[in-house]
Amino acid sequence: MTLINDRIITLRAKHANLDEAIRVESARPMPDFFVISELKKKKLTVKQEISELEKKISDAA
């Protein structure tokens, strides 16, 4: 379980970094909406992986 917990912590940090990157790009005078869209897709993928890992933990308990 420790490896899964470590992976979740890493993914949460990545999720937060993506959130910050989206915020920064959105705040630009002329934001690149393609970049924002790609960042949001990556963020969703990370969120889904976190959910899957959390489900594994709860199923194992």
URCORTA-V612569 format. One record per run of one state. SS is the DSSP state (~ for helix, > for strand, _ for the rest). FROM is the first residue (numbers start at 1). LEN is the number of residues. Records with the same first field share a line. If there is no record, write none. Layout:
BEGIN
SS->FROM-LEN  FROM-LEN
END
This chain:
BEGIN
_->1-1  28-5  61-1
~->2-26  33-28
END
